[in-house]
Amino acid sequence: MKRILGILGAVAALLVVVWVILESREGRYPSSYAFQPETPAPQKSAGASFTYNFDSDAVGVMPAQFHSARTGRGAESKWVVMSEPTAPSKPNVVAQTSTDTTDYRFPLLIADEGSFKDLELSVRFKPVSGEVDRAGGLVFRLKDANNYYIVRANALEDNYRLYHVINGSRRQFAGANFKVTSGEWHELRVEAMGTKIICYYDGAKKIEATDDTFKDAGKIGVWTKADSVTYFDNLKVMGK
């Protein structure tokens, strides 16, 4: 009997280890990353807006009015303003470039000029490369690097997903599957009014959901994952 109990105990322990690994890989296992608290930003009223096209920002450094952060583990994020290599005559873009293949690593570029509750938020993004992931997304109602909404498109998985991130734990609550093309520019757009969230991809509505996790105003920004190399341009937000 003791031998049987010992075997059962070992099996149970192994199952717990497997569960933790799977939860971590899927982004549902809380991060131990000690992030810095967010500096408060004034809440903006309906009609207030900002547009970031990075044209006047210096090349090779992080854009003004932003700071970087990270959900999860891995190397620090590297966000830089650059001229797009394949179109050097175009206005500048901001890029996340990395070779860090840590699976649970989500770099953030957060705008500091204001916070928004009800809003319309959009960005152009171009997934360039990445072996672990090739993704770009919009964050909104962000409290800090471990608490926010994120909608993202993934060119390796060909899907569009809406998550809330709570204490570093990412949980999907809506999504859609379709082709997300690498090496091409696309538009992500979100409308959030109260608990209702509508997400668009290249002008077409793909997700409509309700969620009450984050009810208050928060900052906005852009997001990638793992070793994604992703370009972003024309980040726009307007209060509703």
Backbone bond lengths (Angstrom), bond angles and torsions (degrees), N, CA, C in turn:
res aa  C-N    CA-C-N  psi(-1)  N-CA   C-N-CA  omega(-1)  CA-C   N-CA-C  phi
1 M - - - 1.472 - - 1.528 111.29 -
2 K 1.380 116.21 -42.92 1.458 119.28 179.66 1.519 110.88 -62.27
3 R 1.346 115.66 -37.60 1.467 119.33 179.11 1.527 110.67 -64.41
4 I 1.344 116.63 -42.50 1.463 120.71 178.86 1.514 110.48 -62.72
5 L 1.355 117.09 -44.61 1.460 120.93 179.41 1.522 110.91 -62.56
6 G 1.351 115.55 -37.12 1.452 119.00 178.50 1.510 112.02 -64.72
7 I 1.331 116.78 -41.59 1.458 121.30 178.58 1.516 110.51 -64.63
8 L 1.346 116.76 -44.21 1.461 120.54 179.05 1.524 111.14 -61.78
9 G 1.335 115.85 -39.90 1.455 119.56 178.61 1.516 111.65 -63.64
10 A 1.346 117.05 -40.66 1.462 120.71 178.91 1.514 111.08 -65.66
11 V 1.325 117.20 -41.30 1.466 121.21 178.20 1.520 110.59 -62.47
12 A 1.331 116.29 -43.25 1.458 119.96 179.66 1.522 111.00 -61.96
13 A 1.328 116.62 -42.08 1.461 120.24 178.70 1.518 111.26 -63.01
14 L 1.341 116.58 -41.44 1.456 120.87 178.78 1.520 111.20 -63.05
15 L 1.330 117.23 -40.78 1.461 120.85 179.13 1.521 111.07 -63.32
16 V 1.327 117.11 -38.25 1.463 120.31 178.16 1.521 110.12 -63.28
17 V 1.334 117.50 -43.87 1.460 121.42 179.11 1.524 110.68 -61.21
18 V 1.340 116.87 -45.33 1.459 121.21 178.85 1.519 110.96 -61.32
19 W 1.327 116.76 -42.65 1.475 120.52 179.22 1.514 111.32 -61.32
20 V 1.333 117.87 -43.37 1.457 121.69 -179.94 1.526 110.45 -62.22
21 I 1.350 116.50 -43.13 1.460 120.15 179.48 1.518 111.21 -62.31
22 L 1.321 116.25 -46.45 1.467 119.81 -179.08 1.515 111.39 -64.90
23 E 1.322 117.01 -41.82 1.458 120.09 179.41 1.525 110.38 -62.38
24 S 1.333 116.20 -41.41 1.454 119.94 179.96 1.515 111.39 -63.86
25 R 1.343 117.54 -43.75 1.462 121.08 -178.54 1.513 111.72 -65.21
26 E 1.314 117.60 -32.02 1.464 120.36 -179.09 1.519 112.43 -86.11
27 G 1.352 117.22 -0.17 1.458 119.21 177.31 1.505 113.64 82.66
28 R 1.342 118.33 23.43 1.448 119.74 -179.02 1.527 111.79 -114.85
29 Y 1.301 117.10 8.36 1.446 120.82 179.65 1.520 108.56 -105.85
30 P 1.343 119.10 122.44 1.454 121.70 -170.61 1.523 112.81 -56.43
31 S 1.306 115.48 142.82 1.454 121.84 179.61 1.520 110.77 -80.68
32 S 1.332 116.40 147.44 1.455 121.34 175.11 1.526 111.09 -98.35
33 Y 1.330 117.50 6.87 1.457 121.66 -177.89 1.523 110.68 -65.14
34 A 1.328 116.76 127.34 1.463 122.01 -179.24 1.523 108.98 -87.53
35 F 1.316 117.61 89.67 1.453 121.78 -176.93 1.522 110.58 -82.07
36 Q 1.331 115.53 162.32 1.452 121.42 176.82 1.531 110.06 -85.21
37 P 1.334 118.15 139.00 1.473 120.07 176.85 1.524 110.72 -60.31
38 E 1.321 116.04 147.91 1.456 121.13 178.45 1.525 111.43 -75.00
39 T 1.318 116.29 138.82 1.457 121.26 170.41 1.528 108.32 -75.10
40 P 1.322 118.98 127.94 1.474 120.11 -177.72 1.520 111.69 -58.76
41 A 1.334 115.14 146.62 1.463 122.11 175.15 1.520 107.91 -124.22
42 P 1.332 118.87 145.19 1.469 120.77 -177.51 1.523 111.99 -62.64
43 Q 1.338 115.90 138.50 1.467 119.71 177.38 1.518 109.28 -73.91
44 K 1.330 116.08 133.60 1.448 121.94 -177.93 1.527 110.49 -97.16
45 S 1.298 115.62 145.29 1.459 121.55 -178.09 1.520 110.89 -87.41
46 A 1.332 114.85 174.45 1.462 120.34 178.14 1.524 110.01 -58.97
47 G 1.317 116.25 135.16 1.458 122.26 -179.81 1.511 114.45 94.49
48 A 1.319 117.74 -20.98 1.465 120.69 177.36 1.524 109.06 -69.22
49 S 1.330 116.77 142.07 1.461 118.77 -175.63 1.516 111.26 -149.22
50 F 1.329 114.93 157.61 1.453 123.02 172.85 1.526 107.74 -137.63
51 T 1.328 116.32 145.45 1.462 122.43 173.84 1.517 108.03 -130.14
52 Y 1.326 115.82 129.41 1.461 121.36 179.58 1.532 108.50 -120.14
53 N 1.346 115.96 108.66 1.464 119.15 177.98 1.527 112.20 -111.20
54 F 1.349 117.25 -3.39 1.471 123.99 172.08 1.524 113.39 65.21
55 D 1.342 118.05 8.05 1.461 121.05 -177.07 1.529 112.10 -65.18
56 S 1.324 116.95 -34.47 1.465 119.44 -176.68 1.528 112.87 -96.80
57 D 1.345 116.92 2.12 1.465 120.49 179.08 1.523 110.83 -81.37
58 A 1.318 115.94 147.84 1.461 121.01 179.30 1.522 110.60 -68.10
59 V 1.318 116.53 136.97 1.463 121.87 178.76 1.530 109.63 -72.71
60 G 1.332 114.97 140.06 1.457 120.52 175.19 1.501 115.34 95.38
61 V 1.325 117.78 -3.31 1.465 120.78 179.03 1.524 109.26 -131.67
62 M 1.325 115.85 170.21 1.457 120.96 177.52 1.533 109.58 -66.74
63 P 1.334 118.29 143.75 1.469 119.22 179.95 1.518 112.43 -66.10
64 A 1.327 115.35 150.82 1.461 120.76 176.05 1.521 110.19 -63.24
65 Q 1.333 115.96 155.05 1.466 123.30 178.34 1.525 112.95 69.31
66 F 1.327 118.05 17.93 1.460 121.60 177.69 1.525 109.88 -135.29
67 H 1.319 115.22 159.62 1.463 120.66 167.50 1.519 108.57 -140.53
68 S 1.313 116.21 159.02 1.462 120.62 -179.37 1.519 110.44 -99.87
69 A 1.321 114.97 155.35 1.464 122.02 177.00 1.520 107.14 -153.61
70 R 1.310 116.47 -179.61 1.459 119.72 -179.23 1.524 110.20 -152.89
71 T 1.321 115.50 135.97 1.456 121.66 166.52 1.523 107.01 -97.20
72 G 1.315 117.75 132.13 1.452 120.37 176.42 1.509 113.59 95.92
73 R 1.323 114.49 -161.18 1.457 121.76 -173.07 1.525 110.88 -102.20
74 G 1.344 116.25 -178.66 1.453 120.74 175.12 1.514 113.19 102.57
75 A 1.337 115.25 -173.89 1.463 121.81 -176.81 1.526 111.44 -70.32
76 E 1.325 115.55 158.49 1.451 120.70 176.44 1.527 110.29 -63.05
77 S 1.306 115.52 152.08 1.461 120.65 -178.89 1.526 111.13 -72.08
78 K 1.318 116.56 150.33 1.461 122.37 174.36 1.518 108.29 -124.89
79 W 1.321 115.52 102.89 1.454 121.77 178.08 1.524 108.36 -109.61
80 V 1.307 117.78 129.88 1.461 121.03 -179.72 1.529 110.38 -140.38
81 V 1.315 114.59 149.38 1.465 120.69 170.07 1.525 107.46 -82.95
82 M 1.313 116.19 136.61 1.459 120.39 -177.80 1.520 110.18 -150.97
83 S 1.324 115.83 160.69 1.455 121.42 168.19 1.517 107.41 -85.04
84 E 1.305 117.00 134.29 1.454 119.90 -178.00 1.536 109.46 -62.07
85 P 1.337 118.76 123.53 1.466 121.11 -174.00 1.525 113.89 -57.44
86 T 1.327 117.02 -35.79 1.467 119.47 -176.77 1.518 112.65 -84.15
87 A 1.329 116.41 -7.57 1.472 120.11 179.04 1.520 108.40 -146.04
88 P 1.325 118.44 69.25 1.465 121.63 -172.98 1.521 114.44 -63.41
89 S 1.314 117.98 -18.40 1.462 119.81 179.61 1.519 112.29 -84.18
90 K 1.349 116.73 -7.70 1.461 120.25 -179.58 1.528 110.18 -75.71
91 P 1.336 117.95 160.22 1.459 120.51 172.44 1.527 110.84 -59.59
92 N 1.321 114.69 163.59 1.455 120.37 -176.96 1.528 112.81 -65.03
93 V 1.326 115.11 156.48 1.457 122.98 172.02 1.517 107.31 -128.75
94 V 1.336 116.59 164.37 1.454 120.92 172.96 1.519 107.04 -106.43
95 A 1.331 116.90 138.25 1.455 120.71 -173.67 1.511 111.42 -130.37
96 Q 1.336 115.14 143.17 1.453 122.30 168.06 1.519 106.61 -102.24
97 T 1.324 117.41 118.04 1.453 121.90 179.97 1.512 109.20 -122.54
98 S 1.323 117.32 132.50 1.456 120.25 -176.16 1.519 110.69 -160.19
99 T 1.335 115.02 152.66 1.463 120.76 170.06 1.519 110.45 -117.62
100 D 1.331 116.78 8.31 1.469 120.60 -179.75 1.526 109.28 -74.85
101 T 1.326 116.46 119.32 1.462 121.10 -176.39 1.522 112.82 -95.62
102 T 1.336 117.35 13.26 1.463 119.52 175.46 1.520 109.35 -56.02
103 D 1.327 117.08 121.87 1.459 120.81 -172.57 1.526 111.55 -66.30
104 Y 1.331 116.73 -44.29 1.468 119.35 -178.34 1.530 109.08 -95.68
105 R 1.324 115.40 72.71 1.464 123.27 -178.72 1.518 108.13 -142.93
106 F 1.332 116.82 117.24 1.459 121.84 -174.15 1.530 110.04 -127.27
107 P 1.335 118.43 93.62 1.458 121.30 177.98 1.530 111.48 -67.81
108 L 1.328 115.60 141.45 1.462 122.92 -179.95 1.523 109.62 -126.02
109 L 1.326 116.33 141.09 1.452 122.83 168.65 1.524 106.26 -119.08
110 I 1.320 116.93 112.44 1.462 122.71 -167.61 1.529 110.24 -110.94
111 A 1.330 115.83 130.36 1.464 121.85 178.12 1.528 109.62 -80.27
112 D 1.336 116.64 138.43 1.466 121.47 -172.26 1.522 114.52 -105.61
113 E 1.331 118.73 -2.78 1.460 119.65 -170.27 1.523 114.50 -80.02
114 G 1.328 118.15 -19.59 1.450 118.56 -178.03 1.501 111.90 -171.28
115 S 1.328 115.29 165.49 1.459 121.42 173.29 1.521 108.74 -120.61
116 F 1.339 115.44 150.46 1.458 121.88 -174.95 1.524 109.55 -134.91
117 K 1.334 114.67 143.81 1.465 120.24 173.42 1.528 108.37 -99.71
118 D 1.326 117.60 -79.13 1.463 121.80 174.35 1.527 107.54 -83.97
119 L 1.335 115.99 132.65 1.468 117.66 -170.70 1.520 112.02 -159.05
120 E 1.332 114.39 166.19 1.458 123.64 163.46 1.521 105.88 -121.87
121 L 1.321 116.08 126.46 1.460 122.13 -172.69 1.523 109.04 -133.09
122 S 1.325 117.49 134.41 1.465 119.73 -179.79 1.522 110.39 -146.61
123 V 1.335 115.26 160.13 1.455 121.87 175.49 1.522 108.93 -157.95
124 R 1.327 116.34 149.00 1.457 121.31 167.87 1.514 107.52 -91.90
125 F 1.334 116.98 136.96 1.458 119.20 179.28 1.517 109.84 -140.68
126 K 1.328 113.99 152.56 1.464 121.32 -179.17 1.524 108.73 -133.81
127 P 1.347 118.41 107.81 1.461 120.56 175.09 1.523 109.47 -73.46
128 V 1.316 117.53 120.69 1.464 121.61 -172.25 1.521 111.50 -100.99
129 S 1.331 117.02 -52.69 1.462 119.55 -177.57 1.517 109.78 -158.92
130 G 1.329 115.36 174.78 1.463 123.09 179.88 1.509 109.76 144.51
131 E 1.325 116.54 130.53 1.458 120.83 179.54 1.524 111.82 -91.32
132 V 1.334 116.73 -38.60 1.462 120.86 177.60 1.517 110.37 -79.50
133 D 1.334 115.80 -42.60 1.457 120.53 -179.03 1.524 108.77 -152.00
134 R 1.327 115.84 156.58 1.465 122.13 178.77 1.516 106.26 -146.13
135 A 1.340 115.48 81.29 1.457 119.56 -165.66 1.522 111.98 -138.87
136 G 1.330 115.04 160.49 1.451 122.59 173.31 1.511 109.25 -149.11
137 G 1.331 116.66 147.10 1.460 118.69 -177.20 1.511 113.57 -154.09
138 L 1.329 114.80 171.76 1.454 124.91 176.30 1.520 109.45 -112.34
139 V 1.329 116.98 134.65 1.459 120.92 173.31 1.521 108.54 -111.08
140 F 1.320 116.19 146.63 1.456 121.18 179.55 1.521 110.12 -151.90
141 R 1.367 114.92 161.43 1.458 123.27 -172.17 1.530 110.65 49.75
142 L 1.311 115.19 40.64 1.462 121.16 -178.06 1.527 110.58 -77.30
143 K 1.340 115.63 125.53 1.462 122.16 174.55 1.524 110.41 -89.62
144 D 1.319 115.65 -40.73 1.459 122.62 177.55 1.522 107.30 -166.12
145 A 1.327 117.52 -174.01 1.458 121.40 -173.44 1.517 113.79 -68.03
146 N 1.308 118.21 -8.45 1.460 121.12 179.54 1.524 114.02 -117.47
147 N 1.344 117.61 6.94 1.462 120.30 -177.24 1.526 110.04 -145.98
148 Y 1.351 115.70 109.03 1.464 120.26 -177.12 1.531 109.79 -175.30
149 Y 1.339 115.49 170.37 1.467 122.13 167.12 1.518 108.51 -94.69
150 I 1.324 116.57 146.40 1.447 122.00 175.45 1.528 109.59 -141.27
151 V 1.336 116.88 131.24 1.463 121.60 168.09 1.516 106.21 -117.78
152 R 1.326 116.75 130.46 1.454 119.67 -174.75 1.526 110.98 -140.82
153 A 1.343 114.41 151.78 1.464 122.15 174.46 1.520 107.93 -112.17
154 N 1.343 116.06 141.59 1.465 121.65 -175.97 1.527 109.37 -125.31
155 A 1.352 115.91 120.15 1.462 120.41 -176.91 1.521 113.00 -81.56
156 L 1.326 119.20 -14.04 1.461 121.36 174.46 1.522 111.61 -85.94
157 E 1.332 115.66 -33.26 1.466 120.32 -177.58 1.520 112.98 -98.14
158 D 1.347 117.52 -12.13 1.467 122.09 -176.87 1.526 111.20 53.23
159 N 1.329 115.22 58.19 1.460 119.71 176.55 1.525 111.20 -151.92
160 Y 1.313 113.86 168.75 1.473 124.29 -176.65 1.512 104.94 -132.43
161 R 1.330 118.04 123.58 1.460 121.23 -170.97 1.528 110.92 -131.78
162 L 1.343 115.19 141.21 1.461 123.12 176.25 1.522 108.37 -113.84
163 Y 1.337 115.91 124.12 1.463 121.61 -177.41 1.525 110.40 -126.84
164 H 1.330 115.85 157.22 1.457 120.24 155.56 1.520 107.57 -110.47
165 V 1.315 115.25 140.03 1.464 122.18 177.72 1.518 107.17 -109.24
166 I 1.325 116.46 117.95 1.457 122.34 -175.22 1.521 108.45 -122.77
167 N 1.333 116.23 116.90 1.467 121.82 -178.42 1.528 111.31 51.86
168 G 1.334 116.18 39.64 1.452 121.75 178.04 1.508 115.30 83.78
169 S 1.323 117.84 -1.34 1.463 122.22 -178.04 1.529 109.26 -101.96
170 R 1.320 116.77 118.75 1.466 122.81 -174.45 1.525 109.97 -94.03
171 R 1.330 116.71 124.74 1.467 121.16 -179.20 1.524 110.24 -131.01
172 Q 1.314 116.84 123.99 1.456 122.25 178.48 1.522 110.06 -77.15
173 F 1.350 116.13 138.57 1.464 119.00 173.82 1.528 112.56 -129.43
174 A 1.339 117.21 -0.30 1.469 120.31 173.37 1.522 107.99 -164.49
175 G 1.354 115.91 160.14 1.456 118.64 -179.99 1.515 112.80 -177.68
176 A 1.326 115.43 173.04 1.464 122.74 177.25 1.517 107.92 -149.91
177 N 1.335 115.52 153.84 1.463 121.80 179.84 1.525 109.93 -115.53
178 F 1.328 116.73 128.40 1.460 122.16 176.07 1.525 107.74 -168.21
179 K 1.317 117.32 172.04 1.450 122.33 -177.87 1.522 111.35 -71.56
180 V 1.328 116.75 126.77 1.459 123.63 173.64 1.526 106.76 -115.68
181 T 1.314 117.58 111.85 1.461 122.18 -170.34 1.521 111.81 -86.00
182 S 1.319 116.84 130.02 1.460 121.90 173.51 1.524 110.35 -75.17
183 G 1.332 115.57 153.26 1.455 120.48 174.26 1.503 115.07 73.62
184 E 1.327 117.84 11.84 1.463 122.01 178.87 1.526 109.49 -132.06
185 W 1.322 114.98 151.60 1.461 120.35 177.78 1.529 110.61 -80.65
186 H 1.335 115.47 138.32 1.458 122.90 176.95 1.530 108.64 -135.73
187 E 1.315 115.97 165.84 1.464 120.33 176.81 1.528 110.43 -117.25
188 L 1.325 115.63 132.46 1.459 123.07 169.59 1.525 107.65 -107.30
189 R 1.321 116.50 138.32 1.464 120.07 178.11 1.522 109.73 -144.35
190 V 1.328 115.14 140.38 1.470 121.99 -179.20 1.517 109.28 -130.21
191 E 1.324 116.07 138.27 1.462 122.73 168.14 1.517 107.56 -119.18
192 A 1.321 116.64 123.65 1.469 121.65 179.02 1.526 108.50 -123.68
193 M 1.344 115.36 120.23 1.462 122.17 178.47 1.520 107.54 -132.54
194 G 1.331 116.44 109.78 1.459 119.37 -176.35 1.518 110.27 61.20
195 T 1.333 116.34 -123.84 1.468 119.73 179.72 1.532 112.48 -93.63
196 K 1.330 117.66 -0.38 1.467 121.16 -177.24 1.525 110.41 -94.19
197 I 1.332 116.39 131.80 1.461 122.65 -179.49 1.526 108.79 -129.47
198 I 1.336 116.32 125.92 1.465 121.76 177.25 1.523 107.82 -120.94
199 C 1.328 116.36 131.12 1.457 121.87 -176.78 1.523 110.30 -120.40
200 Y 1.320 116.31 133.79 1.452 123.42 -178.33 1.527 109.98 -116.98
201 Y 1.326 114.99 151.66 1.465 121.54 175.13 1.523 107.71 -133.12
202 D 1.325 116.24 119.18 1.467 121.45 -176.30 1.525 111.57 50.37
203 G 1.328 115.72 41.56 1.451 122.13 174.69 1.510 116.42 85.91
204 A 1.329 117.57 -8.53 1.473 120.87 -178.43 1.530 110.17 -103.09
205 K 1.323 116.03 133.88 1.466 119.75 178.24 1.520 109.81 -69.93
206 K 1.327 115.90 124.62 1.457 121.27 -177.24 1.525 113.14 -116.97
207 I 1.334 117.48 -27.07 1.461 121.33 -176.69 1.520 109.02 -137.70
208 E 1.315 116.64 136.24 1.462 122.68 169.18 1.520 107.37 -138.20
209 A 1.337 116.44 124.77 1.463 120.15 -174.17 1.521 109.39 -151.47
210 T 1.325 115.21 166.82 1.458 121.34 173.18 1.528 108.58 -124.52
211 D 1.327 114.93 145.11 1.462 120.65 179.26 1.524 107.96 -162.43
212 D 1.322 116.81 141.99 1.466 120.18 -177.90 1.523 112.21 -118.59
213 T 1.334 117.50 23.92 1.461 119.97 -178.78 1.521 111.80 -64.25
214 F 1.326 116.75 -48.17 1.462 121.34 -179.14 1.527 108.78 -118.19
215 K 1.326 115.51 106.37 1.460 121.32 -174.78 1.524 112.31 -98.43
216 D 1.322 116.84 -17.92 1.461 120.78 -173.29 1.527 110.93 -98.24
217 A 1.326 115.08 170.14 1.460 120.71 177.59 1.527 110.51 -66.95
218 G 1.315 115.59 151.01 1.454 121.24 176.62 1.516 110.27 -155.96
219 K 1.303 115.92 174.44 1.460 121.56 -178.96 1.529 111.06 -75.61
220 I 1.327 114.41 168.50 1.470 121.42 177.83 1.524 109.08 -123.43
221 G 1.332 115.64 164.23 1.451 118.97 177.87 1.510 111.37 178.35
222 V 1.338 115.05 -167.63 1.471 121.16 178.74 1.524 109.14 -122.75
223 W 1.334 115.71 164.93 1.476 122.92 -164.84 1.523 109.71 -147.08
224 T 1.339 115.81 147.43 1.452 120.93 166.78 1.526 108.76 -139.63
225 K 1.330 116.45 -173.59 1.462 120.68 -179.76 1.527 110.77 -140.92
226 A 1.343 115.22 142.94 1.469 123.62 170.01 1.528 111.27 51.00
227 D 1.342 117.56 -123.87 1.465 121.56 -175.09 1.523 112.96 -95.60
228 S 1.321 117.45 19.45 1.473 120.27 178.26 1.526 111.09 -58.40
229 V 1.324 115.51 135.12 1.460 122.14 165.88 1.523 105.66 -109.18
230 T 1.315 116.06 113.09 1.465 121.45 -170.71 1.520 109.79 -135.87
231 Y 1.341 116.72 135.91 1.455 122.47 175.30 1.529 109.08 -101.20
232 F 1.343 115.20 145.28 1.457 121.80 176.83 1.523 109.53 -131.94
233 D 1.328 115.77 147.63 1.463 120.78 178.74 1.527 108.70 -154.12
234 N 1.338 115.61 156.99 1.473 122.78 175.05 1.524 112.45 51.70
235 L 1.324 115.67 56.66 1.458 121.12 172.44 1.524 108.63 -76.53
236 K 1.332 116.94 121.87 1.463 121.35 -175.88 1.522 109.75 -129.98
237 V 1.327 115.93 139.79 1.460 120.97 176.09 1.520 108.86 -139.55
238 M 1.333 115.91 141.13 1.463 121.49 175.50 1.524 108.72 -139.71
239 G 1.319 115.87 133.34 1.441 121.18 177.16 1.519 111.16 -71.67
240 K 1.340 116.43 143.65 1.466 122.06 179.76 1.529 110.47 -113.12
